[in-house]
Amino acid sequence: MKRIGVFVCHCGINIATTVDVDKVVEEIRHYPGVAYAVNYQYMCSDPGQKMVQEAIEREELDGIIVAACSPTLHELTFRRTSETMGLNPYQVEIANIREQCSWVHEDRDEATAKAIKIIKSLVEKVRLDESLEPISVPVTRRAIVIGAGIAGIQAALDIANSGYEVVLVDKAPSIGGHMAQLSETFPTLDCSQCILTPKMVDVGQHPNIKLYTHSEVEDISGYVGNFKVKVLKKARAIDEERCTGCGDCQAACPVRNEPQISPTPKYVKEIDVKERRKLSRILARYAPSNPGVPGKEMLIQVLQDVNQEYRYLPPFAMKYVSEKLNVSLSSVYHVATFYTAFSLKPRGKHLITVCMGTACHARGAPRVLEEFERQLEIPRGETTTDSQFSLETVNCLGCCALGPVVMIDQDYHQVTTDKVRSLLKRYKES
């Protein structure tokens, strides 16, 4: 039978105030299998650890239990202490009588009885503990990072710069994630692309990083240091080695797939003469110097003017722009849905944008938004029935010091709930 030693800690007053440690030691001393039991003020101190070492040698202990605080704090401490005396570290257990006993009880008798039960259960555990020896296994010094947003990009660069190979996988055709869609970043309001673009370039050029875009992880097996990962690389329609990203292939491609938009856009067969003239005037502002060259580089500017003219991007206008600029309709929709300045739904005469950034949120922006919704009788993202107002939210308007801030059309307003009614009245009258 194993000779087990039990060491009960006072932990200053953390344990001893609620638990009668003397009674605990006296009770445990007579428990079957316990060859030695003692208590001490601070068992984790140098004198306390030396007491454990001397007891292991003097009492010829085969296993020990330290009744003290959480194993998270000092399990490793006492295992190392015991190992110096030739005792296998896995014959050492920690009985948590602080967090799980003294700190959750006020009644001294109840806490003492519970401490005794906890220690007895650990005695039974030590009886069955087997000595373990650490093993070493070969480790493949290579990592995989799943997801190439800003966090994945930074993780891949940190590992690669440490001299290890990294496989970076992202299901999207390009890397950058949602950060690429932000206009500013909190709290400095720096342009997101100013931070993100250099890191994207570093990932693409780093000799230790192998990038898989338009790919997904299908299976992970193995164990720590020796994982096997199966990556599905989706079919490509281009030669990646030769592609420069110029986009000329879109204009030359004979296939014209309609974008999958919900609800499905309703395209008219023939655009009204009046609307055609409007769109023609807009396109004329950006006519390329060489008529034979498509004006796709002007797409964003054209869409901005169309959006301003109609207060949204009508399906017929987007199709007209697609044909005249010789840009695929899916590319037009890609731009239109990427930038929050564009809308695919009709907007009111006045666009109300409520900032919900951190500073504005802390100063009452949610209540301001609720008041706008109540006064206009619409939820965010909708337009009033008289087409006077549209209500939207953004994460930052770039003037945190003035929060809560609301932008109506192009004007900024520092707004509280009691100012909403008068502000709306002013714009209705204008």
C-alpha positions as CSV (number, residue, x, y, z in Angstrom):
1,M,0.0,0.0,0.0
2,K,1.2,3.5,-0.8
3,R,2.5,5.8,2.0
4,I,0.7,9.1,1.4
5,G,1.5,12.4,3.0
6,V,-1.0,15.2,3.5
7,F,0.1,18.8,3.9
8,V,-2.7,21.3,4.8
9,C,-2.0,25.0,4.2
10,H,-3.5,27.9,6.3
11,C,-2.9,30.2,3.3
12,G,-2.6,33.0,5.8
13,I,-6.2,33.6,6.9
14,N,-7.7,32.6,3.5
15,I,-8.3,29.0,4.6
16,A,-7.7,29.0,8.4
17,T,-10.4,31.6,9.1
18,T,-13.2,29.4,7.8
19,V,-11.6,25.9,8.0
20,D,-10.4,24.4,11.3
21,V,-7.0,23.1,9.9
22,D,-6.0,21.4,13.1
23,K,-9.2,19.4,13.1
24,V,-8.7,18.5,9.4
25,V,-5.2,17.2,10.1
26,E,-6.3,15.2,13.1
27,E,-9.1,13.6,11.1
28,I,-7.0,12.8,8.0
29,R,-4.1,11.4,10.0
30,H,-6.2,8.4,10.9
31,Y,-7.6,7.8,7.4
32,P,-6.4,4.6,5.7
33,G,-3.3,5.0,3.6
34,V,-2.3,8.3,5.1
35,A,1.2,7.9,6.7
36,Y,1.9,11.5,7.6
37,A,-0.2,14.7,8.0
38,V,0.7,18.2,9.0
39,N,-0.4,21.8,8.6
40,Y,1.7,25.0,7.9
41,Q,1.0,28.7,7.6
42,Y,2.2,29.1,4.0
43,M,2.9,25.8,2.4
44,C,4.0,27.4,-0.9
45,S,6.8,29.3,0.8
46,D,10.4,28.1,0.8
47,P,10.1,26.7,4.4
48,G,6.9,25.0,3.4
49,Q,8.4,23.4,0.3
50,K,11.4,22.3,2.4
51,M,9.0,20.7,4.9
52,V,7.5,18.6,2.0
53,Q,10.9,17.5,0.8
54,E,12.1,16.5,4.3
55,A,8.9,14.5,4.9
56,I,9.2,12.6,1.6
57,E,12.6,11.4,2.5
58,R,12.0,10.9,6.3
59,E,8.6,9.2,6.0
60,E,9.4,7.4,2.7
61,L,6.3,8.8,1.1
62,D,5.0,7.3,-2.2
63,G,2.5,10.1,-2.9
64,I,1.5,13.4,-1.4
65,I,-1.5,15.7,-1.2
66,V,-1.2,19.4,-0.7
67,A,-4.5,20.9,0.6
68,A,-4.3,24.5,-0.4
69,C,-5.5,26.8,-3.2
70,S,-6.4,26.1,-6.8
71,P,-4.1,23.6,-8.7
72,T,-3.7,26.3,-11.3
73,L,-1.6,28.3,-8.9
74,H,0.8,25.8,-7.3
75,E,0.4,22.3,-8.7
76,L,3.5,22.7,-10.8
77,T,5.4,24.2,-7.9
78,F,4.8,21.1,-5.6
79,R,5.4,18.6,-8.4
80,R,8.8,20.2,-9.1
81,T,9.6,20.2,-5.3
82,S,8.7,16.5,-5.0
83,E,10.6,15.6,-8.2
84,T,13.9,16.9,-6.6
85,M,13.4,14.2,-3.9
86,G,13.0,11.4,-6.4
87,L,9.2,11.2,-6.2
88,N,7.4,11.0,-9.5
89,P,5.6,14.4,-10.1
90,Y,2.4,12.6,-11.1
91,Q,2.1,11.1,-7.6
92,V,1.4,14.7,-6.4
93,E,-2.2,16.1,-6.1
94,I,-3.7,19.4,-5.0
95,A,-6.8,19.4,-2.9
96,N,-8.6,22.8,-3.5
97,I,-9.9,23.8,0.0
98,R,-9.7,27.5,-0.7
99,E,-11.7,28.5,-3.8
100,Q,-14.0,25.4,-3.6
101,C,-14.3,25.4,0.2
102,S,-13.3,28.2,2.5
103,W,-14.3,31.0,0.1
104,V,-17.8,29.7,-0.5
105,H,-18.7,28.9,3.1
106,E,-19.5,31.0,6.1
107,D,-20.2,28.2,8.6
108,R,-16.9,26.9,10.1
109,D,-18.2,23.4,10.8
110,E,-19.6,23.0,7.3
111,A,-16.4,24.3,5.7
112,T,-14.2,22.0,7.9
113,A,-16.4,18.9,7.1
114,K,-16.2,19.7,3.4
115,A,-12.4,20.2,3.4
116,I,-12.1,16.7,5.0
117,K,-14.2,15.1,2.3
118,I,-12.2,16.9,-0.5
119,I,-8.9,15.6,1.0
120,K,-10.2,12.1,1.5
121,S,-11.4,12.0,-2.2
122,L,-7.8,13.0,-3.2
123,V,-6.3,10.3,-1.0
124,E,-8.4,7.7,-3.0
125,K,-7.2,9.3,-6.2
126,V,-3.5,9.1,-5.2
127,R,-4.0,5.4,-4.4
128,L,-4.7,4.8,-8.1
129,D,-2.3,7.3,-9.6
130,E,0.4,5.8,-11.8
131,S,3.8,7.2,-12.3
132,L,4.2,8.8,-15.7
133,E,7.3,9.6,-17.7
134,P,7.4,12.5,-20.2
135,I,7.9,11.5,-23.8
136,S,9.1,13.4,-26.8
137,V,7.7,13.3,-30.3
138,P,8.9,14.8,-33.6
139,V,7.2,18.1,-34.4
140,T,6.5,19.5,-37.8
141,R,7.7,23.1,-37.5
142,R,5.0,24.5,-39.8
143,A,1.7,26.2,-39.0
144,I,-1.6,26.8,-40.8
145,V,-3.7,29.9,-40.3
146,I,-7.3,29.7,-41.3
147,G,-8.9,33.0,-42.3
148,A,-6.9,35.8,-43.9
149,G,-8.6,38.8,-42.3
150,I,-6.4,41.3,-40.5
151,A,-6.0,38.9,-37.5
152,G,-5.1,36.0,-39.7
153,I,-2.7,38.1,-41.7
154,Q,-0.9,39.4,-38.6
155,A,-0.7,35.9,-37.1
156,A,0.8,34.5,-40.3
157,L,3.4,37.3,-40.5
158,D,4.4,36.9,-36.8
159,I,5.0,33.1,-37.3
160,A,6.7,33.6,-40.7
161,N,9.0,36.3,-39.3
162,S,10.0,33.9,-36.5
163,G,11.5,31.6,-39.2
164,Y,8.7,29.1,-39.6
165,E,6.7,28.1,-42.7
166,V,3.0,29.2,-42.7
167,V,0.1,28.1,-44.8
168,L,-2.6,30.8,-44.9
169,V,-6.0,29.8,-46.2
170,D,-9.0,31.9,-46.9
171,K,-12.3,31.0,-48.6
172,A,-12.6,34.4,-50.4
173,P,-10.8,35.1,-53.7
174,S,-8.9,37.9,-52.0
175,I,-7.5,38.5,-48.5
176,G,-8.2,41.3,-46.1
177,G,-11.6,40.4,-44.7
178,H,-14.1,42.9,-43.4
179,M,-11.4,45.5,-42.5
180,A,-11.0,46.3,-46.2
181,Q,-14.6,47.6,-46.1
182,L,-14.0,50.1,-43.3
183,S,-13.4,53.8,-44.1
184,E,-11.7,54.5,-40.8
185,T,-10.3,52.6,-37.9
186,F,-10.9,53.3,-34.2
187,P,-9.5,55.2,-32.2
188,T,-7.1,57.0,-34.5
189,L,-9.5,57.1,-37.5
190,D,-6.6,56.1,-39.8
191,C,-7.6,54.8,-43.2
192,S,-8.0,51.0,-43.0
193,Q,-6.2,50.4,-46.3
194,C,-3.2,52.4,-45.0
195,I,-2.8,49.7,-42.3
196,L,-4.0,46.7,-44.2
197,T,-2.5,47.1,-47.7
198,P,1.2,46.9,-46.6
199,K,0.5,43.7,-44.6
200,M,-1.4,42.2,-47.6
201,V,1.7,42.8,-49.8
202,D,4.0,41.3,-47.1
203,V,1.9,38.2,-47.0
204,G,2.0,37.8,-50.8
205,Q,5.7,38.3,-51.0
206,H,6.9,36.5,-47.8
207,P,9.1,33.5,-48.6
208,N,7.8,31.6,-45.5
209,I,4.1,32.1,-46.4
210,K,2.2,29.9,-48.8
211,L,-1.2,31.6,-49.6
212,Y,-4.3,29.7,-50.6
213,T,-7.2,31.9,-51.6
214,H,-10.6,30.7,-52.8
215,S,-9.9,27.6,-50.7
216,E,-11.5,25.9,-47.7
217,V,-10.3,23.5,-45.0
218,E,-12.1,20.2,-45.4
219,D,-10.5,18.0,-42.8
220,I,-8.1,18.1,-39.8
221,S,-6.6,15.0,-38.2
222,G,-3.5,14.1,-36.2
223,Y,-2.3,15.6,-32.9
224,V,-0.4,18.5,-31.5
225,G,2.7,19.1,-33.6
226,N,1.7,16.6,-36.3
227,F,-1.6,17.7,-37.7
228,K,-2.7,16.7,-41.2
229,V,-4.9,19.3,-42.9
230,K,-6.9,18.7,-46.1
231,V,-7.4,21.9,-48.1
232,L,-9.9,22.1,-51.0
233,K,-8.6,24.5,-53.6
234,K,-11.6,25.6,-55.6
235,A,-11.5,25.6,-59.4
236,R,-9.9,28.6,-61.1
237,A,-11.0,30.2,-64.4
238,I,-7.7,31.9,-64.9
239,D,-4.0,31.1,-65.0
240,E,-2.9,32.4,-61.6
241,E,0.8,32.5,-62.6
242,R,0.1,34.8,-65.5
243,C,-2.8,36.9,-64.1
244,T,-1.9,40.5,-63.1
245,G,-5.4,41.5,-61.9
246,C,-5.9,44.0,-64.6
247,G,-9.5,42.9,-65.2
248,D,-9.4,43.0,-69.0
249,C,-10.6,39.4,-69.2
250,Q,-14.0,40.6,-67.9
251,A,-14.6,42.8,-70.9
252,A,-13.5,40.2,-73.3
253,C,-15.4,37.3,-71.7
254,P,-18.4,36.2,-73.9
255,V,-20.3,35.0,-70.8
256,R,-22.5,37.6,-69.1
257,N,-23.9,36.1,-65.9
258,E,-26.6,38.0,-64.1
259,P,-25.7,38.7,-60.5
260,Q,-27.7,36.8,-57.8
261,I,-29.4,39.6,-55.9
262,S,-32.3,39.1,-53.5
263,P,-34.9,40.2,-54.3
264,T,-34.2,39.8,-58.0
265,P,-33.8,43.1,-59.8
266,K,-36.5,44.0,-62.3
267,Y,-34.9,45.2,-65.5
268,V,-36.9,47.1,-68.1
269,K,-36.5,46.1,-71.8
270,E,-36.4,49.7,-72.9
271,I,-35.3,52.6,-70.8
272,D,-37.5,55.7,-70.8
273,V,-36.1,58.4,-73.1
274,K,-36.0,60.9,-70.3
275,E,-34.0,58.5,-68.1
276,R,-31.7,57.6,-71.0
277,R,-30.8,61.3,-71.4
278,K,-30.0,61.7,-67.7
279,L,-27.7,58.7,-67.7
280,S,-26.1,59.8,-71.0
281,R,-25.3,63.2,-69.5
282,I,-23.7,61.6,-66.5
283,L,-21.6,59.2,-68.6
284,A,-20.6,62.1,-70.9
285,R,-18.7,63.7,-67.9
286,Y,-16.4,60.7,-67.8
287,A,-16.1,59.9,-71.5
288,P,-12.6,58.3,-72.1
289,S,-10.2,60.3,-74.4
290,N,-10.0,57.2,-76.6
291,P,-13.5,56.1,-77.6
292,G,-12.3,52.6,-78.3
293,V,-11.1,52.0,-74.7
294,P,-13.8,51.0,-72.1
295,G,-14.3,53.5,-69.3
296,K,-14.4,50.9,-66.5
297,E,-11.9,52.9,-64.4
298,M,-14.7,55.6,-64.1
299,L,-17.2,53.1,-62.7
300,I,-17.2,54.4,-59.1
301,Q,-17.5,58.0,-60.1
302,V,-20.3,57.2,-62.5
303,L,-22.2,55.3,-59.8
304,Q,-21.7,58.1,-57.4
305,D,-23.4,60.5,-59.7
306,V,-26.2,58.1,-60.5
307,N,-26.7,57.5,-56.8
308,Q,-26.9,61.2,-56.2
309,E,-29.3,61.8,-59.1
310,Y,-31.8,59.1,-58.1
311,R,-30.9,58.8,-54.4
312,Y,-30.2,55.1,-55.0
313,L,-29.0,52.9,-57.9
314,P,-32.0,51.7,-60.0
315,P,-31.5,48.3,-61.7
316,F,-32.1,49.9,-65.2
317,A,-29.4,52.5,-64.5
318,M,-26.9,49.8,-63.4
319,K,-27.5,47.7,-66.5
320,Y,-27.2,50.8,-68.7
321,V,-23.9,51.7,-67.1
322,S,-22.7,48.1,-67.5
323,E,-23.4,48.2,-71.2
324,K,-21.9,51.6,-71.9
325,L,-18.7,51.1,-69.9
326,N,-18.3,47.6,-71.1
327,V,-18.1,46.3,-67.6
328,S,-19.9,43.1,-66.5
329,L,-23.1,43.6,-64.6
330,S,-21.8,41.4,-61.7
331,S,-18.8,43.8,-61.4
332,V,-21.1,46.8,-61.2
333,Y,-23.1,45.1,-58.4
334,H,-19.9,44.1,-56.7
335,V,-18.9,47.8,-56.4
336,A,-22.5,48.9,-55.6
337,T,-22.8,46.4,-52.7
338,F,-19.2,46.9,-51.3
339,Y,-19.4,50.6,-50.5
340,T,-22.0,51.7,-47.9
341,A,-22.4,55.1,-49.7
342,F,-24.4,53.3,-52.4
343,S,-27.9,52.0,-51.9
344,L,-29.9,49.5,-53.9
345,K,-33.2,50.7,-52.3
346,P,-34.8,54.1,-52.9
347,R,-33.8,56.7,-50.3
348,G,-35.7,59.6,-49.0
349,K,-35.1,63.3,-49.8
350,H,-33.0,63.5,-46.7
351,L,-30.6,60.8,-45.5
352,I,-30.2,60.6,-41.7
353,T,-27.1,58.7,-40.6
354,V,-26.8,58.0,-36.8
355,C,-23.3,57.2,-35.6
356,M,-23.1,54.1,-33.4
357,G,-19.4,54.2,-32.8
358,T,-17.9,53.6,-29.3
359,A,-17.8,57.3,-28.2
360,C,-21.3,58.1,-29.6
361,H,-22.7,54.8,-28.2
362,A,-21.4,55.6,-24.7
363,R,-23.0,59.1,-24.9
364,G,-26.5,57.9,-25.7
365,A,-26.5,57.1,-29.5
366,P,-28.8,54.1,-29.0
367,R,-31.5,56.4,-27.4
368,V,-31.1,59.0,-30.1
369,L,-31.6,56.3,-32.7
370,E,-34.7,55.0,-30.9
371,E,-36.1,58.6,-30.8
372,F,-35.6,59.0,-34.6
373,E,-37.3,55.6,-35.2
374,R,-40.2,56.7,-33.0
375,Q,-40.6,60.2,-34.6
376,L,-40.3,58.8,-38.2
377,E,-42.3,55.6,-37.4
378,I,-39.7,53.5,-39.3
379,P,-36.9,51.2,-38.2
380,R,-33.3,51.8,-39.3
381,G,-32.6,50.9,-42.9
382,E,-36.0,52.1,-44.1
383,T,-37.6,55.1,-45.7
384,T,-40.7,57.0,-44.6
385,T,-43.9,56.5,-46.7
386,D,-43.7,60.1,-47.9
387,S,-40.1,59.6,-49.2
388,Q,-38.9,62.5,-47.1
389,F,-36.4,60.7,-44.8
390,S,-34.3,57.5,-44.8
391,L,-32.7,56.3,-41.5
392,E,-29.4,54.5,-41.4
393,T,-26.5,53.8,-39.0
394,V,-22.7,53.8,-39.4
395,N,-19.9,52.8,-37.1
396,C,-18.0,56.1,-37.3
397,L,-18.5,59.6,-38.7
398,G,-15.1,60.8,-37.7
399,C,-16.0,63.3,-35.0
400,C,-16.0,61.3,-31.7
401,A,-15.4,64.3,-29.5
402,L,-18.9,65.7,-30.5
403,G,-20.8,62.5,-29.8
404,P,-23.6,61.6,-30.1
405,V,-23.4,62.7,-33.7
406,V,-25.9,62.5,-36.5
407,M,-25.3,63.4,-40.2
408,I,-28.3,64.6,-42.2
409,D,-27.4,64.8,-45.9
410,Q,-23.9,66.4,-45.6
411,D,-24.4,68.3,-42.4
412,Y,-23.2,67.2,-39.0
413,H,-25.3,67.7,-35.8
414,Q,-24.6,67.0,-32.2
415,V,-28.0,65.5,-31.1
416,T,-29.7,64.5,-27.9
417,T,-33.1,62.9,-27.7
418,D,-34.9,66.2,-26.9
419,K,-33.5,67.8,-30.1
420,V,-34.7,65.1,-32.5
421,R,-38.2,66.5,-33.0
422,S,-37.1,70.1,-33.7
423,L,-34.3,68.9,-36.1
424,L,-36.8,66.9,-38.1
425,K,-39.2,69.8,-38.2
426,R,-36.4,72.1,-39.6
427,Y,-35.7,69.7,-42.5
428,K,-39.4,69.1,-43.3
429,E,-39.9,72.8,-43.6
430,S,-36.8,73.3,-45.7
